[in-house]
């Protein structure tokens, strides 16, 4: 993408060999794709829970690409390309009311427009992190 932005204004970043990982906790719906995919790097049972130096940069980038919300982002520091948006854009509505989008996205937020490649957007309108889903509204409740 043409616009260079941090993963999220409040994101923390973690440096590894050839890759820096950014994490925005307010965007994380806890889908657990990351911890299932690469527990040597992403393990919520340790501090810090993100240790990108524990695996090759390609493996770190691959598992972060699985993160549906974009809460996890990566920046390659080894000269390899950063994440490219999916073409064509893919949109799906999940049973819990959450919209999942992947592509070259511009998302309108209260802080202004953000360029994104992966997001989960609130379908019920009751999120505490507009427009991103945080499962705080009725769509996150068990029926």
C-alpha positions as CSV (number, residue, x, y, z in Angstrom):
1,X,0.0,0.0,0.0
2,X,1.1,3.5,-0.6
3,X,0.3,5.0,2.8
4,X,2.9,4.2,5.5
5,X,1.1,3.9,8.8
6,X,1.8,2.2,12.1
7,X,-0.3,-0.9,12.8
8,X,-2.5,1.0,15.2
9,X,-2.0,4.2,17.1
10,X,-1.8,2.3,20.5
11,X,0.0,-0.7,19.1
12,X,3.0,-2.1,20.8
13,X,5.9,-3.4,18.7
14,X,8.3,-6.3,19.1
15,X,11.5,-6.6,17.1
16,X,12.8,-9.9,15.7
17,X,15.4,-10.9,13.1
18,X,14.1,-9.3,9.8
19,X,10.6,-8.5,11.1
20,X,8.9,-6.2,13.5
21,X,5.5,-7.2,14.9
22,X,2.9,-4.6,15.9
23,X,-0.1,-5.5,18.2
24,X,-3.2,-3.4,18.8
25,X,-5.0,-5.0,21.8
26,X,-8.2,-3.0,21.2
27,X,-8.6,-4.7,17.7
28,X,-8.0,-8.3,18.9
29,X,-11.2,-10.4,19.0
30,X,-9.1,-13.4,20.3
31,X,-9.6,-15.6,17.3
32,X,-6.4,-17.4,18.4
33,X,-5.2,-18.0,14.8
34,X,-1.8,-16.6,15.9
35,X,-1.2,-18.8,19.0
36,X,-2.4,-22.0,17.2
37,X,-0.2,-21.1,14.2
38,X,3.1,-20.3,15.8
39,X,3.2,-20.8,19.6
40,X,7.0,-20.4,19.7
41,X,6.5,-16.8,18.7
42,X,3.0,-16.0,20.0
43,X,2.2,-17.4,23.5
44,X,-0.2,-15.7,25.8
45,X,1.3,-17.6,28.8
46,X,4.6,-15.7,28.8
47,X,5.9,-12.2,28.9
48,X,6.3,-10.7,26.4
49,X,3.8,-12.8,24.7
50,X,5.1,-11.9,21.2
51,X,8.7,-13.0,20.5
52,X,9.3,-12.7,16.8
53,X,13.0,-13.7,17.1
54,X,11.9,-17.3,17.9
55,X,11.1,-18.1,14.2
56,X,12.2,-17.1,10.7
57,X,10.7,-13.8,9.5
58,X,8.8,-15.6,6.7
59,X,7.1,-17.9,9.2
60,X,6.2,-14.9,11.5
61,X,4.7,-13.0,8.5
62,X,2.7,-16.0,7.4
63,X,1.0,-16.6,10.7
64,X,0.3,-12.9,11.2
65,X,-1.4,-12.8,7.8
66,X,-3.9,-15.3,9.3
67,X,-5.0,-12.7,12.0
68,X,-8.5,-11.8,10.8
69,X,-8.7,-8.5,12.6
70,X,-5.5,-6.9,11.7
71,X,-4.6,-6.6,15.4
72,X,-1.3,-8.2,14.5
73,X,0.7,-6.5,11.8
74,X,4.2,-7.0,10.6
75,X,6.9,-4.9,8.9
76,X,9.8,-6.6,7.2
77,X,13.2,-5.1,8.1
78,X,15.1,-7.6,6.0
79,X,14.2,-6.1,2.7
80,X,11.4,-8.5,1.9
81,X,8.0,-6.9,1.1
82,X,5.4,-6.0,3.8
83,X,1.9,-7.4,3.5
84,X,0.1,-6.8,0.2
85,X,-3.6,-6.4,0.2
86,X,-5.6,-9.3,-1.2
87,X,-7.1,-8.8,-4.7
88,X,-10.0,-8.9,-5.1
89,X,-11.2,-7.6,-1.8
90,X,-13.0,-10.3,0.2
91,X,-15.9,-9.5,2.5
92,X,-17.7,-12.1,4.7
93,X,-20.4,-11.8,7.4
94,X,-19.9,-14.4,10.1
95,X,-22.6,-15.9,12.2
96,X,-21.7,-13.7,15.2
97,X,-22.5,-10.5,13.2
98,X,-18.9,-9.6,12.6
99,X,-17.9,-8.4,9.1
100,X,-14.5,-9.8,8.0
101,X,-12.7,-7.8,5.3
102,X,-9.4,-8.4,3.5
103,X,-8.1,-6.3,0.7
104,X,-7.0,-2.7,-0.1
105,X,-9.2,-1.1,2.4
106,X,-9.8,2.5,3.6
107,X,-11.7,2.4,6.9
108,X,-13.4,5.5,8.2
109,X,-12.6,5.9,11.9
110,X,-13.2,8.6,14.5
111,X,-9.4,9.4,14.1
112,X,-9.8,9.7,10.3
113,X,-9.4,7.3,7.5
114,X,-7.0,4.3,7.9
115,X,-5.5,2.1,5.2
116,X,-5.9,-1.5,6.1
117,X,-5.4,-5.0,4.7
118,X,-7.4,-7.0,7.2
119,X,-10.2,-5.9,9.6
120,X,-13.1,-7.2,11.6
121,X,-15.8,-4.6,11.7
122,X,-18.7,-4.4,14.2
123,X,-22.0,-5.6,12.8
124,X,-24.2,-4.6,15.8
125,X,-22.9,-1.0,16.2
126,X,-22.2,-1.4,19.9
127,X,-18.4,-1.7,19.8
128,X,-16.2,0.4,22.2
129,X,-13.7,0.8,19.3
130,X,-15.7,2.1,16.4
131,X,-15.8,0.7,13.7
132,X,-13.7,-2.3,14.7
133,X,-15.4,-5.2,16.5
134,X,-14.3,-5.7,20.1
135,X,-17.1,-8.2,21.0
136,X,-18.5,-5.8,23.6
137,X,-21.9,-5.5,21.9
138,X,-24.8,-7.9,21.4
139,X,-23.0,-9.6,18.5
140,X,-20.4,-10.9,21.0
141,X,-23.0,-12.3,23.4
142,X,-23.9,-15.9,23.6
143,X,-27.4,-16.7,22.5
